[in-house]
Amino acid sequence: MTAMSQARQPTEIEGVYSQAPMKGATTILQGAIVAVEAGLAVPGKTALALVVLGVAPTTIKNTGADGAVMVAAKRGTFKFFNLGADAITAGDVGKDAFLVDDQTVAKSNGTNTRSVAGKIIQVDSDGVFVRVGY
């Protein structure tokens, strides 16, 4: 591609939402962590090599084949449950949180069994705010 020789109108998206094809026979509930596994969106879970896209703004069901439905995911900082057995503390702010399921995060990678969920922003008595989808 050569450099521009005249002005052009760039194509833009807001960048708050992304979409991904969804795994077949899968439901992602509103408020669930949305992750990509092997190119298909799934609810968050304990597994390696997942990429977290964000949180589902609505419940989406794919009753068809892989990729038959697209799912939206919203980037941002959201409160998730803190896994008591591997709890995130205030001293962990700024570090990575790790994915346990579609609504729970943990302090560690679970002996290399969990993917990164996002960055820990704040810890409250009833949950952890994690920046996801970036």
N, C-alpha and C positions, 0 to 999 in steps of 0.2 A: 504494500500500500504506500502511496506517495503522500507527502505532506499536503495539507490543504492549500488551495490557491484562492479560495473565496470563502466567505462566511457560510455557515450552515446551521440549521436548527437541530440541536442534538435530541435524540430520543431519551426520555427519562422515565424512571419509575421512582416512586417515593422511597422505596428501600425499607419500609417497615414490615412488609409482607413478602413472603416468597411462596412459591407453589412447587409441589413435587408430585410425580405419579405415585399412587398408593398401592401397596401390596394387596393382592386379591384376597377375598374372604377375610377382611380386616375392618374393624371399627376403631376410630380414634375419637374419643369423647371430647366435648368442649372443655377447655382448660387443661387438657393433657399435654405433656411434652411430646413434640413431634420430632422423630429422628429419622435419618435415612440409613438404610442397611442395604447394601448391594444395589444402590440406585433406586430403591423404593421406600416410600414413607411408611413408618410403623410407629405404634405408640412406644414411648421410651421404655427401656428394659435393661437388665443387666446383660451386657454383651460387649465385646470388643469391636473396634472399628466403626462405631456409630457416629454420625455427625448430627448434632442437634440443630434443627432449623429454627425452633421457637415453640410457641404454644398455640394449640388449635383454638381459633375463635368460635367455631361451631362444631357440633358433632357431625362426623362424616362416616358413612358406611360404604365400603366397596364390596358388593356382593358378587362382583364379576371377576374377571381375570386380572392379573397383575397389570397395573397401569391404566385400567379402564376408567378410573376416577382420579382426579387431581385433588390434593388437599392443600389448604392454605395454612401457613404458620406465621405467627406474629413474633417478630423480634422484640426484645425488651427485657426489663427486669421484673421478675415475678417471684411471688412467695411460694415455696415448695415445702413439703414435710422434710424434717431432718431425721435421718435414720439413727435411732437411739443407740444401736450397737456400734455405730461408727460416726458419732455425732460431730458436726461442725460446730466450732466455738468462735467467739468473738476474735480470737487470735488468728483465725483463718481468713479474715477479710482480705480480699485481694488475691487469694489463691484460687485454684481450680476446685470446683465441686464435681462430684462424680455421679453418674446416672445409676439409679437403683431400679426405678420403674417409672411409670408415666406421671408420677406426682411426688416422687421422693428422691432426695439427693444424699450423698454421704461424703465424708471427709477424705477417704482414701480410694484407691482404684481397686480395692478388694482383692489384693494379691493378683493384680493384672487380669481382672475379670470385668471391670467397668470402664466405660468410655467417659470422657470429659463432658459434663453437662454445660458448664459455663463458668464465669467468674463470680465468686462470692462477694456480694456487695454489703450485706447487712445480716446480722443474726439476731432474731427475736426469740422470746421464750416459746413461741408457738410455730416457728418455722424459720426458713432461710431465704433471703432475697438473692436470687442468682440472675446474672445478666446472661441471657441465652440468645443464640442465633447470630452471633458475630464471629 
